[in-house]
Amino acid sequence: MNEKYAALKSNVRTLGHLLGNTIKNAHGEEILEKVELIRQLSKSAERENDQQAREELIQVISNLPDDQLNPVARAFNQFLNLTNIAEQYHTISRHCDSNICEPDVIHTLFSKLTENSVSKLETAQAIKDLNIELVLTAHPTEIARRTMINKLVKINKCLSQLELSDLSSRERVKQERRLEQLIAQSWHSDDMRKERPTPLDEAKWGFAVVENSLWEAVPEFLREFNDRVTDYLGEGLPIDARPVHFSSWMGGDRDGNPFVTHEITHEVLHLSRWKAADLYLGDINELVSELSMIECTDELRQLAGEEHEPYRAVLKKIRTLLTDTLEVLDAKINRTDVPNKAILENVEQLWTPLYACYQSLHQCGMGVIADGSLLDSLRRVKAFGVHLVRLDIRQESTRHSDVLSELTRYLGIGDYDHWSEQDKISFLVNELSSKRPLLPRNWQPSEPVQEVLDTCRIIASQSREAFGSYVISMARTASDVLAVHLLLQESGCQFRMDVCPLFETLDDLNNSEAVIKQLLEIDWYRGFIQNHQMVMIGYSDSAKDAGVMSAGWAQYSAMDALVRVCEEANIELTLFHGRGGTIGRGGAPAHAALLSQPPKSLKGGLRVTEQGEMIRFKLGLPDIAVNSFNRYASAILEANLLPPPSPKQEWRDLMEVLSQVSCEAYRSIVRGEPDFVPYFRAATPERELGMLPLGSRPSKRNPNGGVESLRAIPWIFSWSQNRLVLPAWLGAGESIQYSIDKGHQNLLEEMCREWPFFSTRLGMLEMVYSKSNIEISRYYDQRLTDKSLWRLGDQLRDQLQKDIKAVLNVENNENLMQSDPWGLESIRLRNIYVLPMNILQAELLYRTRQADEPSSELEEALMVTIAGIAAGMRNTG
């Protein structure tokens, strides 16, 4: 590794050495020597491309007895986890190279704004409008248990202490001993959950992310951001600024998940409020101990009464309120008698007294005290509210039409499902405008229909602040949106919920403009939405449907059209991005991804999903989360103040060609190749993924269906395991080569230089190519598939090599990731540990598939390899 990464290299070496000690103590010298031999062979094979070392590595692993497979697999899984920790820590350490982590992205942005003569007035307005909403989702790619994640956080703290140059030898020994203890604790604990998490477990995992990281990160980010803004504009953020806030799908996402019921949603809402009150209570207790001042304003004196210490008197009232709130919510959660006590119901109950304390301290000359922990608490109140995170509800569109179909048949007015779209809209608008109820009093609906209605009633029973949006997956028509509004109205919902259609497939993305246009032409709808429309863009299903190049252009075109339609109608549009960690689900570095969107697409703010393991990588530590917020803020401000160019017509025309050719190439394999499904099932651990307790949601929408029913995440996850990473590149390079052959190389190069959308797309492909491994993919084929399928694997690998050449040709680069040396080093660093895991996995798949009843030992080792490769590949789903 390049010497400029010496500090990172040192940390990896230290952690690896301590892990070696743990393995030796737990399993003896023989296993440690075997692990070290495998590591050295892998290093030679990866770093020096030593073919003999690769073959010897395969030989050593193939000859491991069954009882050694699990400890060896666990060793490399732990190596990868520790390497990830060291790498993640390096990005926030004082040794971080400026090429790796921008020391101050906001300062860089302001310099760029000055260079481009953007007025301070425009900048101030853009900062005022800044709106970043991160939606935490429980997509099943996060394997690590909460217990293990907590240990990783503690390891990070030790690395931070060891970095201090003035550490005494005694303090250094103490920290190294603590590190070894934590690594040993991890080794002797279960790496993964033994049982599939429930939706409640997932929600608690999300709350733990808030408690362990975001609670500290939000005020820290706002403090830093305020300082930068003050330096640049001469005035800081308003006291009630809320540029970052959070929603969650955990406990609300019922699309294809039968375990998320209205009872679960209700319980998660209680748990969310309980956790919020608990965290605020911690803040208030700290403030009670700090704010012992006696001088105050008349306004605060009125709140405090005659108490000698007025600030403490006010804070103690809040403490009582929060204590009572916890007691009441405890009773509701545990279904015991609920005490008759006033509880925290709205933000003003916290904001008003805390802000009075803040103003009083400032007016009495104690501003330095006010701007400490008290200001942090005020900013948390605005960011997290009473509910900690707002809950999104997500349901599949046909579940709503099923309700109306069953209802219209009961009423004797026909079958809603068989009506034309125009008849549906006419019926829905009439009922939405009607003063009388639609639902009959004595109607006994079927169980699935009752569940939808009960969910709507849960929404109606809460305050608006409890919820983010109601997302309709597989939305295809205007009636899909109106149906949800009608069901909410009939359930007694007194507030306007953001009902958000999710356009997922290629056809739905291409049709999204027409659907929103049709909705905005309905007078009732225009009046009801109060000039605000939210639309969700699906990345994963569209890529699974048509391939990444075609899906990427459909997403861009849909956003572009929706921006135009809403602008013409004078409607504020918020685009909600259903991104994942991988390119197959729209993943890309945040800054590049946002700047590659159509002009004006971020005017309504950013709403984006953060899923699975990416939550931990981007938000799992306070300093990491602050960096992520800074990157989001700088990218959104830049996109709005220095918008990317609108694509030239010839660029659009060529993208249409690329889209069509890539879609045909992708579908010709995935849908048209007769051997594709048998090859997919044999060459990847797709069948075995069902054994892994990844998340509460089933991996298939239809348990009896084939690949077409497989969810996008396990589809991508499977291909990342055997290192072919097929869904993330198939069709894209082929379309580029087609355009080169047709004489469009110069135009492609111009698009690469001048159009962020296209250059980001190629950069994402480069990352995927760098993570793929042709030799490993071939080894999986040879070990696991029938010889009759080898020709398909060879065909795909040949195509991959041609695609890499095509992309490098357009970029005028000799090697992959030339412009991102740190990203390339990061991949290489992990590959030393991923390679043995791949060979181990192929061996374990072979042994378990050959056995009539594989031992639990073999199955557990296989699960460890799946987890380890996921940790090494990082953006797996």
N, C-alpha and C positions, 0 to 999 in steps of 0.2 A: 504494500500500500504506500502511496505517496507520503513522504515524510511530513507534509503539512498536516496530516491526520495523526500525528504521533500521539497526542493526548488520547484520542479515541482508541488507537491501537493498544496503548498502555492499559486502558480500562478493560478492554476486551481480554487482554492477556491476564490481568489480575483476576477478573471474574472467572475465567476459564481455569486458572490455577486453583482457585478456591473450590470450584465445582469438582475438579479432579480429586482434591483431598476428600471431599464428601463421598464421591463414588468409591474411592479406595477404602474408606472407613466402613461404607455400607456393604460393599460386595467383594472387597479384597483386591489384591494386586493384579490378578489374572484379568479381571474385567477391565480394570483401568488400562492395562497394557493393550488389550484388544481395542478399546475405545481410542487410545492414542495412536495405534497403528492405523486404524480406519481414518482418523483425522488427518494424519500425515499423508496417506495415500490420496485422500480427497483433495488435499491442498496441492499436491503435485499434479493431479489430473486436471484440476480447475485452473490453477495459476500458470502452469507450464504446458498445459494441454498434452500431458504425458499419457499416451494411449496404453502403455504397459502398466502404468500405475492404475489406470481406470479398470483394466482387465483384472489386475490383482485385487483391487477393491471389491469387484463383483465376486471374485473367488472367495475372499475372506468372509464376506457377508453371506454368501450362499452356503458356506460350510458351518455357519453358526448353529449350535444346537438350539432346540426350542427354548430351553431355560435361559439362554443368554440374549435372546432377541428383545425381550422387554427392557432389561437394564440398558442395553445398547441404544435402543430406540429412545428411551427416556433421557439418556445422556445427551443425545444430539438435539432432542426437543428442548432440553434445558439450555444447551449451548445457544440455540437460536433465540430463546426468550431473553437470555442475558445479553446477547449481542444486540438485540433490539433495544433493550434498556440502555446499554452503553451508547448506542447510536442516537436514540431519542434524547438522552441527557446531553450528548455532545452539541446538539443544535441549540441548547440554552446555556451551555457552559461558557466561561470566560475565555476558553481556548478555541471557541468556534471560529473557524476561518470565515472571512467576509464573503467568500464565494459560496459558502454553504448557507449561512443564515444572514439575511440583511439585518444589520444592527438596528436600523430605525426606518422601517418601510414608510411610516407616515411622513417623516422628515424628507425622505427621498421623493415622495409624492408631491409635497409642497414645493420642493425645488423644481420639479417638473412643471407644476402649475405656473410658477413664476416665469420660467423659461418660455412658456407658451402664452404668456400675458392673460391668464385667466384672472378675472377681477376678484378682489377679496369679498365683495358683496355676493357674487355667485358662489364662491367657495363656502361662505358662511351659511347660505341658504341650503346648499347641498349637505353640509354637516348637520344642519337642523333637521333635514328630511331623512337622514341616514337611518335605515331600518333593516337590521339583520335578525332574522328569525331562524334559529336552528332547531330542526325537528328531530328529536332522538327516536330512532326506530329500533325495533327488536329483530331485525332481519337476522336469520340464523347463521351468522358466520363468526360470532364471538364465542370462542370455545373456552377461554380461560374462566375459571371460577372467580367469584368476588374475593374469596380468601386469598387466591394466588395473586390477584391484581393488587390487593393491599400489600402483599409482601414485595411486589415489584416497586410500589411507591416508596416503601421504606429503603429498598436497595438504592433507589435513586437519591434519597437523602444522604445516604452514606457516601456515595460518589461525590456529592456536592461538598461534604465535609473534607474528604480526602484531597480535594482540589486546592484547598487553602494552603498557601505557601508557608505561612507562619505556624503551621501545625507542629506541636512538639512530638517527639518520638513516642511518648506515652499516649498522647491523643491519637496518633496514627495507628498504633497497635490496637487501641480500643475500637476504632472504627473498622479496622480490618477484621477484628474478632467478631464484631457485630455483623459485618457482611457475611462472614463464613457461617454464622448462626442462621442468618436469613436464608442463605442458599441451602443449608442443611434442612431447615424447616420445609422449604419448597420441595426438596427431594423426597422427604419422608411423608409428604402429604399427597393426596390424589391430585394429579395434574388437571383432570377434567371432572366435570359433573358425571355422576354415575346414572342419574335419571334426567330425563328431559325436563327442562324448567317449565313451570306453569306460567301463564300470563302474569300472575301476581309476582312470581320470582323475577320476571323480566322487568316489571315496573320497579321493583325494589332495587334491581341492578341500576336502572336509570336514576333513581333517587340517590344512590350511592355515588354516582358520577357527579351529581350536583353537590352533594355534601363534601366529597373529598377533593373536588377541584373547582367547579364553577362558582361555588359560593365565595371562594377567595379570589378567583380569577376576574370576575366581573368588576368589582370595585377597583382592583389593581389596574385593569385595562383602562377603566374610565379615568383614573388618576393620571396615568401616563398620557392618554389621549388628550385629556384636558390641558396638560402642560404643553403638549405640542401645538394644540390649537391656540392657546393663549400666546405662545411665542410668535406664532405666525399671524394671527388676526388681531392680537391686542386684547381680546376678550375670550373667556373660557366658555365651557358648556353650561347651559342652564342647569340649575340644581336638580330639576326633574327629568333630565335627559335620559332616554332609554334606547340607545342605539342597538343594544343587544338584548334579546329575550329568547325564551325557549318554549317549545311545545313538545309533545310526545305522542307516539303511536302505541306505546306499551300499555295494553289494557283497553285500547280503543280500536285497534286494527282487527276487524273481524272478517276481512276478506279471505275466504278460504280457511279460516281458523275456527273450527267449531267450539274451541275451548274459550273463546272470548264471548261471553254472554252479557246480557244487561246487568246481571248481578255482579259479574267481574268488573265491569265498567264502573258500577256504583261504588264497589269496594275500593278500586284504585283511586277514585275521586276522593274518598275519605282518607286513604293513606297519603295521598299527595298533600292534602291540607294538614294532616297530622305532622308530616315531615317538615312542612313549611313552618308551622307553629313551633316545632321543636328547635329548628335552626334559628328562628327569630328569638326564641327564649335564650339561647346561648349568647346571642348578640346583646340582648337587654341586660343579662346578668353581668356581662363585661362592662357595659355602660354604667350600670349601677355602681360598680366598684370604682369607675374612673371619674364620673361627674359629681364630685363632692363639693363643687363650687356653691357659694351662697348668694352671690350678686346676680340678679336677674331683672328682666323687664316686667312692667306691670301686667302685660299680657300673660307671661308665664306664671306670674304670681297668682293670677286668677285660676289657672289650672292646678296649681300646686297647693293652694290654700295657705295656711299659716305655718307650714312645715319649715324648719330652719334650713334644710337643704332642698331647695325647690326642684332641682333637676332630678334628684333621686326620688322625690315624692311622685313626680310625673311618671318616671320610668317604672316605679313599683306598681303603679296602676296598670301599666301595660303588661308587666310581669304577671299580675293576677289574672288579667284577661287571657293571656297565653296559657297559663297553667290550667285555667278553667276550660279553655278550648281543647287542650290535650285530654283532659278528663272526659269531656263529652264525646270527643271523637273516638277515644279508647273504647268507651261503652258502645258506640255505634258499630265499630269494627268488630268487637267481641260479642256483639248482640246481647249485652246485659242492660240493666235498667239505666236509662239515660238521665243524668241529673239535670234539674231545671236551672241552668246557669247561662248567662249571656256569654256568647262566644265571638271570636273574630269572624266577621262576615265580609268585610270589605277593606280595601287598602287604606281608606281615609282614617280608619280607627288606629292605624299605625302612623300614617304619614302626618296627620294633623299634630299630635303631641310631639313627635320627634322633630318635625320642622319648627315647631314653636321653640323647642330647646335650642335648635341650630340658630335660629334668628336671634334669640336672647343672648347666646354666647357671643355672636358677632357684634351685636349692639353694645355689649358690655366690655368690649375690648379683648375678648378671649377667642378670636377667630381661629387661632392656631389650634385650639382644643376642638372647636367645632369641626374643623376640616380633617379631623383624625377618624377615629372609629365611628363617630356619629354620622359623618358624611358617608362612610362606607355602608352603614345600615340604611340610610335614606336611599342610596342607590340600589341596594338590594331590594328594598320595598318596591321600587319602580320596576326592576328587572324581573323579579320572581312573583310579585303579587301575593295574594292569599293562598294561591293554589300551587306554588312552586314552579310547575310547568303546566301549560294549558294542554288539555287533552284533545287530540284530533279523533274524530270518529271516521272509520273507513269501512265501506260496505260495497259489495258488487252490485252493479246496476240492476240485474235481473231480480235481485231480492226485493227491490222496491216495486217493480212492475208485477211481480208475483202477488204482492199485497193487493194492488189495485185490481188485478185480474180476478182474484178470489172475491174481492169486495163487489165488483160490478156484476159478477155472476150471481152472488147472493141477492143483490138488489134487483136482479132481473132485467138489467139494461145491456146485456151482452158481455163479451169477453174482451177486456181491455187489451190483452196481448195480441188480439187479432185485428185491432183497429188500425187504421192508417195513422201516420205520424200527425197529420193535420187534425184528425178527429181526436187523437190523444191530447194535443195541445189545447184544442177548443174545450174539451172536458175539464182539463186541469185548470185552465185560466178561469173558467166559469166557477169552479168550486173554490178556487183561491179568492175570488171576488165575493163569494157568497157569505152571508151573515149566519146561515144555519149550519149546524154540524153535519158532516157527511157520514161518520161512522155510526151504524145503527146500535141502539142500546143493548139489544139482546143477541147480537152477532157473536158466535163462538168460532173464531178463526182457527186455522190449523196451527200446529206448534211453530213451524218456521215463520209464518206470518205474524203470529203473536210475539215472537222474539224481536222482529223488526219494530213492531209497534211499542213494545216495552222499552226498547233502546231509545226511541224517540221520546217516550214519556220521562225517561231518566234525564235526557237533555233538557226537557221542559221544566223539570223540577229544580234545576241548578241555575246559578247566575250566569250571565253571558261570559264573565271573566274566566269561568272554569274551562272554556273550550276554545280551541283554535278554529278548525274548519271541519266541515263534513265532506269527506272526499269520496267521490263516486268512482270506483275503479271500473274499467271497461265501459266508460261513458261513451255513447255514440251519437246521441240525439239531444235536441233541446228538451224533449219530454223527460229524459232521464233526470235532468236538473229540476224541472218543475215538479216532478213526482215527489222528490225529497222535500221541497218546500211545502207541498200539500200535506205530506205525512207529519211533518213537524207542526204545522198549523193545527191539524186535527188532534194532535197530542197535547195541545195547550201551550205551545212554545210562545212566549210573549216577546222574545227578542229576535232580531235578525241574525241568523246564523250564516256564516260564509259557506255556501254550498259550492263545492269546488269540483268540477268535472275533471277526471284524470284521463287524458288521451294517451293510449299506450301503444297500440299497434300502428303499423305503417299507414293503413287506410284511415284509422281514427285521427292520427296526426294530420294527414292531408285534408281531412274533412273538418278539422277543428274550427277553422275560420268560418265556415258556413253555419256551424252549430251556434257559435257565439253571436254571429250576425243575426241569426234568426231570433235568438233570445232577446237581443237588444232592440229588436223591432216590436216586441210585445210591450204595450204601455204599462200593464200591471207590473211586469218584471222590472222595467226601467225605474218605475217609482219605488219599488220595494228595495232594490239593491243599493239605493242611495249613492249612485255614481261610483260604486266600487265593485270590481269583478276579480275573482281569483280563479286561475286556471292552473292545473297541474300537468306538467310535461313528463311523460313516462320515458325513462331511458332503458330500463332493463328489458321489458317485453318487446319494445320496438326493435332493439338490437337482436334479440332472440328470433324475432319474426323475419328480419330482413338483412341482418349483418350490420356491422358498426358504421361503415361508410354511408350506406343508404339511410340508416336510422339517424345518424348525425345530421345529415342534410334535411331530413324530414323534420327533425326537432328544430333546427335553425329556421327553416321556412315557416313552420307553424308559429314560432315565436314572433318572427318578423311580421307575418300576416295579422296575428292577434294584436300586436302593438299598433299596427296601422288601423285596424277596425275600431279599437277602443279609443284611439286618438281622434278619429273622425267622429265618433259618437260622444266625445268629451267624457269618457269613462276612465277612471283610474284603474290600471291593470296591475295586479300582482301575479307574477309568474312563480309558481311553486315547482321547484326542480326535484324530481325523484331520483337523485343521483345515488350511486353506490361507490364503493372504493375502487372498483375495477373499471377498465375502459369499456367493457361490455355492459356496464351499467352507468356510463357517463362519467366515470371517475377521471380526474385530471388534477394537477396542482391547482389549488383554489384560484390563485391570481390569474393564471393563464386561462383557466376555464371561464371565468367571469368576463375577462376582456375579449374572449372570442365569441361572445353572444352578440346578437343583432343590436344596432344602435337603439337607445331608448328603452331597451328591455329591462333595465334595472331602475327605471324612474320610480316605480312603485315599491322599491325596496327588494330585498332578497329573502326568499323563503326556500330553504333547502333541507333535504333529509341528511342526517348524519347517522350512518348505520353500523351495526355490528362492531367488528374490531377497529374500524376507523374512528369510532368515538374515543376509544382508548388511545389511539395513536395521535389524534388531533386535539382531544379535549381532556385526556386522562390525568394530566398534571397541571397545576395552576399556571406555571410559566409557559408550558406548551400551549395551553388554552389561550393565554394572553397573546402569544405569537399568532395563533390562528385568528383571533379577533382582529388583530392589527392587519393581517393579510386580507381578510374579508373587507374590512373598512377601507383600506387603501385601494383595493380593486374596484369596489363599488363607486367610490368617489371618483376614481380615474375614469371609469366607464361612463359616468354621468357628466363629468366636466371636460373630459378629452375623449369623446366617444370614438370607437373604432370606425373605419371607413365603411360606408355602404358598399356592398360588392358591386363591381361593374357588371353590366349585362352579360359580357362574354364569360365572366367568372361563373355567374349563375348558370349560364347555358352549359358550360363544361361540367359543373357540379351535377346537373341533371343527368348528363351522360355517365359520369362516374357513379352516381347513385343507381342508375338503371343497370349498368354492367355489373357492379358489385353485388347488387341484390340477386341478379340472375346467377352469378357465380356461386354465391352463398347458398341459395336455394337448390341449385343443381346438385350440391353435395348433401346438404342436410335433409332435403325432401326427395331429391331425385336419385340418389345413389342407393341401390337396393341393399347393399351391405352396410350402409352407414349405421343403422341402429345396432345390429350385432357387434360391429366394430366398437362403437361408443361404449356399449355395455361391457365388453371384454377388456378394452384397453384402458379404462378409467375405473376408479372405485365407486362408480355411480350406485351400484346395487348395495355396496357396503355403507354408503353414507347414511342410509336409513337407520343403521345401528348407532350412529353417533348422536348423543343428546344435544343437538345444536340449538334448538329453539322450540317454542311451544307449538309452532305451526307445522302441519304436515308438509312434506317436500313436494307433494303433488296436489294439484287442485282436484283431480279425479284419481282416487287411489288405484283404480283399475286401468288407467290410461297409460299410453306409451310416452315417448319423448316429448310429443306435442303437449302433453298435460304437465310435464315437469316444470316447476317454477324456474324463473330465470336464474335465481341465485344458485341452487344446487347444480343447474346446468353449467354455469361458469365455474363453480367450485370444482366440479369433477374434472374438467379439462385443465384447470390450473394444477391439479395434483400430478398429472403425468407429464407436465411441462410442455404440452403442445399448445395450450392456451388458445385453442382453436376459435372459439366465438369472438375473441378479441381482435382477430385480424383477417379471418376468412373473407375473401372477396375484395377487400380494400386495395391491396397491392396489385391484384389482377386488373382492377379497373384503371389504376394509374398506368400500368404497363400498356394496357389497351389504348389509352389516350396518347401515350408517347408514340406508339406504333402508328397512330393516326396523324402524327405531326404536331402534337400540341405541347411538346416539351417546354418551349419558351413560355407559353401561357401558364403552365403548371409551376414553373420556377417563379414567375411573376406573382402568382397567387401565394406561393410559399413565402416570398419576401414581404408582400404588402398586405396580406389579409390574415389577421389573427386567427379567424375560424379555421382556415386551412392549415396554417403552420402549426397550430395547437393539435389538430387532428394527426398530422404527421409525427409530431413529438410524442403523442400518446402511443402511436404505433411503434415508434422506436423503443419506448419503454417496454412494451409487450414483447417485441422481438428479443430484447436483451434478457428478459426473464424466461423466454422459451429455451428449450434444450433439445436439439434434434437427436443427439446420442441417447439421452434418457428416454425420449419418446419411443425410439426404435427398440430400446431394451424392454420397455413395457410390452411392446408388440410381440417380441420374440419369446418373452417369458409367459405371456398371458393369453395371446390370441391364437386362433387357428391359422395355419399357414395360408389358407385361402384368403385371409383378410390382410396379409402383409402388403399386398400390392396397393391397397387403399391407403395404408399408413405411409408407404413410400411416396405415393402420389401427393399426399398432403404435405409431407416434409419437403418434397421437391418444390412444391408451390410456395411454401414458406421461404425457402432460399431465394427463389425468383422474386418474391415480394420485397424481401429485404434489399435486394439490389435495385429494384425499381424505386423505392423510397429514397435510398441513398443517392441515386442518380438525380432525382428531382431536387434534393437538398444540396447537391454538390458536396457531399460529405464522403469521407473514406471509411469512417467507422460509425457505429451506432452511438448515440448519445454524446457526440462530440461537444455539444453546447451545454451539457449537464454532467461535468466530470464527477461531481459529488454524488449525483444519482447513480452513476455507473459504479463508482467505488462502493456505494451502499449495497448495490445488488451483488457485486463480487464478494464483498465481505460476508454476506449471508450464504452465498452459494457453496462455500466450503462445507457448511453444515447441512445444507439442503440436499446436496448430492448423495451422501450416505443415506439420508432419510428416504429418498426416492428409490434407491436400490433395495433398501430394507422393505419398503412398502410393496414393491413388485414381488419380492420374495415371499412376504407374508400373504399377499393376495393369492399367489400360486399355492402356498401350503394350505390356506384356509379353503380355497376352492377345490383342492384335491381331496380334502378330508370329508368323510361323511358327516362327522360332527366335530368341527374344530374346537380345540380346547379354549377355555376362557382366557388362558395365558396368551395364546396366539391372537385372539380377537382384541384383547386389551392392547397388545403391542401394535396391532394394526391401527387402532384408534389413536394411539400416540403418534404414529407416523402421519396420519391425516392432520392432526393438530399441529405437528411440527412443520410440515410443508406449508400449511396455511400461515404459520408465523413467519416462515421464510419468504413466502411469496407476497405477504402483506395484504395487498388489495385483492382478496380472493373472491369476494362476492359483492 
